[in-house]
Amino acid sequence: MKRLKKLIALLLTVCACLGCIASAESVPTAAAAYSTGDGTYAVYYLDNKYANGKYEIWQKIVYKRDSSAWVDYGIYIKNQYLSNSAGKKVASWKDWYILKGGGTKEFKYAVDFSNLPTDTYTLHFTVCPEKSGGKNITFTRKISHSGGKISYESCKYYYDTNGRYLFRVTFNIRQLKGYTPRFEIFDANGKKVHSEPGDTVIHYTNSHYWMDWDFYKSDGTKAKTGYYTFKYTVNGKSCSKKLYVEVK
């Protein structure tokens, strides 16, 4: 049986390609420098990205010390959490300590949005200089998220370039970039007759993926004409479609 593979990637808009759109809402990212008591710090919002199935929200802190500073102080990052539009916390992170003696640090918050509903979320974190006299500032970022979805699209019989007669089932996948799919086939009695993982992770936010079936079961025997259910699963989300398959 031909491995599961990608048909086409539908890049609808720049926003859709990113899946989640992050932007600064409350605090200037580079226009302001805040006192640390022995210098200044500034926070910059960086480009976000998907990695290992999670959406990574990236920031950078630049801590510039005064030339007269002689004790190595650092910065605490506190009150770190993600809230939904109703203000409820949906994720949180422990406090941590960085940049003792000054310097630059990039850091991220990795969020698994696959099990979260469509909403506008807010990332919160507070920068707290260790030295007394430093200014604590809470930063926020808005993240627009559309929930992951799988839907059936189409099916067809066709001959491939090697002359094999195949049955192709295509599904549409939204907002599940970074995960590896799995395809399963069940007979009319609900018995699983074939399954296989995808041979690649999903690389695009909005994509079409197909499965080609050569009508053979996992045990090597040929299936018979009848109804079969084709199930596509990605990171716990699934879509099933019952189809009548005519086997030659």
C-alpha positions in Angstrom: 0.0 0.0 0.0 1.2 3.4 -0.8 2.3 5.5 2.1 0.2 8.4 3.3 1.5 11.6 1.7 0.7 15.2 1.2 -1.2 16.3 -1.8 -1.1 20.1 -1.7 -0.8 22.9 0.8 -3.4 25.6 0.6 -1.8 28.7 1.8 -4.9 30.8 2.2 -3.4 34.0 3.7 -0.3 35.0 5.6 -2.2 34.9 8.8 -3.7 31.5 8.1 -0.2 30.1 7.3 1.0 31.2 10.8 -2.0 29.5 12.4 -1.7 31.6 15.5 -1.1 35.4 15.1 0.9 37.0 17.9 1.1 40.7 18.4 1.9 43.2 21.1 -1.2 44.8 22.6 -0.3 46.6 25.8 3.4 47.5 26.1 5.7 48.9 23.4 8.2 46.2 22.5 11.3 48.3 21.8 10.4 51.9 22.4 10.8 51.9 26.2 13.7 51.1 28.4 12.9 50.5 32.1 15.1 50.9 35.1 16.7 47.9 36.8 18.3 50.0 39.6 21.7 49.6 38.0 20.9 50.1 34.3 17.9 49.5 32.0 16.1 46.7 30.3 13.9 46.4 27.2 11.6 43.6 26.0 11.2 42.8 22.3 8.6 40.5 20.8 10.1 38.1 18.3 8.5 36.1 15.5 6.6 33.0 16.7 6.8 29.5 15.2 5.6 26.0 15.4 7.9 23.3 16.7 7.2 19.7 17.9 3.5 20.3 17.6 3.5 23.4 19.8 3.2 27.1 19.1 6.2 28.9 20.5 5.8 32.5 21.6 9.2 34.2 21.5 10.6 37.2 23.4 13.9 38.8 24.0 15.2 40.9 27.0 18.2 43.2 26.7 19.6 44.2 30.1 22.2 47.1 29.8 24.0 47.9 33.0 25.5 51.2 34.0 29.2 51.5 33.8 29.2 52.3 37.6 27.5 49.0 38.5 29.7 46.7 40.5 27.4 44.0 41.9 26.0 41.4 39.5 22.2 41.5 39.7 19.8 39.7 37.5 16.2 39.6 36.5 13.3 37.5 37.6 10.5 36.5 35.2 7.3 36.0 37.2 3.5 35.7 36.9 3.7 33.8 33.6 0.4 32.5 32.3 -1.9 32.3 29.3 -5.5 33.3 29.7 -8.6 33.0 27.4 -10.9 35.9 26.4 -12.9 35.3 29.6 -9.7 35.8 31.7 -9.4 32.2 32.8 -5.9 30.8 33.0 -5.3 27.9 30.6 -1.6 27.5 31.0 1.1 28.8 33.4 4.9 28.6 34.0 7.2 28.7 37.0 9.2 31.8 37.9 12.8 31.9 36.7 15.9 33.9 37.0 18.1 35.2 34.1 20.8 37.6 33.0 22.9 37.9 36.2 25.3 40.7 35.4 23.4 41.9 32.3 23.2 40.8 28.7 20.6 39.5 26.2 18.3 36.5 26.6 15.7 35.0 24.1 13.0 32.9 25.7 9.8 31.2 24.7 6.5 29.9 25.9 5.5 26.7 24.1 1.7 26.2 24.0 -0.2 23.2 22.8 -3.2 24.8 21.2 -4.6 21.6 19.6 -7.0 21.0 22.5 -8.0 24.6 23.0 -11.0 26.1 21.3 -11.0 29.0 18.9 -10.4 32.2 20.9 -8.2 35.2 21.4 -5.7 34.3 24.2 -3.4 36.6 26.2 0.1 35.8 27.3 1.2 37.5 30.6 4.6 37.8 32.1 6.2 40.2 34.6 9.8 41.3 34.4 11.2 42.0 37.9 14.7 43.4 38.3 16.6 41.8 41.3 18.1 45.1 42.5 16.0 47.3 44.6 14.8 50.4 42.7 14.2 48.4 39.5 10.8 48.8 37.8 8.5 45.7 37.6 6.6 45.7 34.3 3.9 43.3 33.2 3.9 42.5 29.5 1.1 41.0 27.5 0.7 39.5 24.0 -2.5 38.7 22.2 -2.6 35.3 20.4 -5.5 34.6 17.9 -6.1 30.9 17.7 -8.4 28.8 15.5 -9.1 25.3 16.8 -7.7 22.3 14.9 -10.2 20.5 12.7 -10.2 17.5 10.3 -12.9 17.0 7.7 -13.6 14.6 4.9 -13.2 16.0 1.4 -13.4 13.5 -1.4 -12.7 10.0 -2.7 -12.0 8.4 -6.1 -10.8 5.4 -7.9 -7.7 5.8 -10.2 -4.7 4.1 -11.7 -1.3 5.3 -10.6 1.7 5.6 -12.9 2.6 1.9 -12.3 -0.8 0.8 -13.4 -2.1 -0.1 -10.0 -5.8 0.4 -9.3 -6.3 2.4 -6.1 -8.9 4.0 -3.9 -8.0 7.5 -2.7 -9.6 9.1 0.3 -8.7 12.8 0.9 -9.1 14.7 4.2 -8.8 18.4 4.9 -6.7 19.4 8.0 -6.8 22.8 9.7 -4.6 24.1 12.5 -2.8 20.8 13.3 0.6 21.7 11.9 3.6 19.8 13.4 1.8 16.5 14.2 2.0 13.2 12.5 -1.3 11.8 11.2 -2.6 8.2 11.4 -5.0 6.5 9.0 -7.2 3.5 9.8 -9.8 1.4 7.8 -12.6 -0.5 9.4 -15.0 -3.0 7.8 -18.8 -2.9 8.1 -18.6 -4.8 11.4 -16.3 -2.3 12.9 -13.2 -4.5 12.7 -10.0 -2.8 11.9 -8.6 -4.1 8.6 -5.7 -1.8 8.0 -3.8 1.1 9.7 -0.7 3.0 9.1 1.0 6.2 10.4 1.7 9.1 8.1 5.2 9.2 6.7 5.7 12.8 7.5 4.5 15.5 9.9 1.9 18.0 8.8 3.9 21.0 7.5 1.2 23.5 6.8 -1.6 25.1 8.7 -4.3 24.3 6.1 -3.6 21.2 4.0 -5.1 18.3 2.1 -3.8 14.8 2.9 -4.7 11.6 1.2 -4.5 7.9 1.7 -4.3 5.4 -1.3 -5.7 2.0 -0.6 -4.9 -1.0 -2.8 -7.8 -3.0 -1.3 -5.5 -5.3 0.7 -5.9 -5.7 4.4 -3.0 -5.7 6.9 -3.0 -9.5 7.0 -2.3 -9.6 3.2 -5.8 -10.8 2.1 -7.8 -8.8 -0.4 -10.9 -6.9 0.8 -14.3 -7.5 -0.6 -16.8 -5.0 -2.0 -18.8 -3.3 0.7 -18.9 -0.5 3.2 -15.7 0.6 4.9 -15.0 3.4 7.4 -11.9 5.5 6.8 -10.6 7.3 9.9 -8.0 10.0 10.0 -6.5 11.0 13.4 -4.1 13.8 14.3 -3.1 14.6 17.9 -6.3 13.1 19.4 -8.6 14.8 16.9 -10.2 12.5 14.3 -12.7 12.3 11.4 -14.3 9.2 10.1 -16.1 8.7 6.8 -18.2 5.6 5.8 -17.8 4.8 2.1 -19.0 2.1 -0.3 -15.9 0.5 -1.9 -16.2 -1.6 -5.0 -13.3 -4.0 -5.2 -12.3 -5.4 -8.6 
